[in-house]
Amino acid sequence: MPPPTTPTTDHHQSITATVQRERSRLGNFIRRRVADQTDAEDILQDVFHEFVEASLLPEPIEQASAWLFRVARNRIIDRFRKKKEVPLDDMAGGGDDDCRLDLLLPSPDAGPEQAYHRAMQLARLQEALEELPPNQRDVFVAHELDGMSFKDMALQSGVSVNTLLGRKRYAVLHLRARLQDLYNE
């Protein structure tokens, strides 16, 4: 690994601007996926620490925002892998909104065998999603995959937040039942 470069004032300002610009969005991204707020804050700090270290290397980070979210996702996955296995129902913490099916999938960077398993599991997830009624599927995809808030969905669709929450709950229950074997593997 090449030695770090000496940072300039412009470099410090660039790092600071990126952290300030991305802090809220990245923090929300992490908090939606990590139930323990202390863990979420630790992950956020780890991501920014790694960003500062990486930005001091001679090779520039091309797309800082994408880089930050990729590192955050990897840190979240690492944190879940370190915890002992728990049943899917326990992982949901009693609330269906906390269950993240994408975190149960193998990492796409874990090698060809894991990439194959991930592709197969994603295909099964897609099949299960297609079985859902369109209104449940749309809410699930918007919230879980696109990261859209229920409040924003309610504003866009004119449907109440409680109705959207109910639709997502039914979608999660269906997907949980349909994909239980993925978790068992």
Summary of the structure (lengths in Angstrom):
residues: 185
radius of gyration: 18.8
end to end distance: 37.5
largest distance: 56.4
contacts: 454
relative contact order: 0.09
helix: 74%
strand: 0%
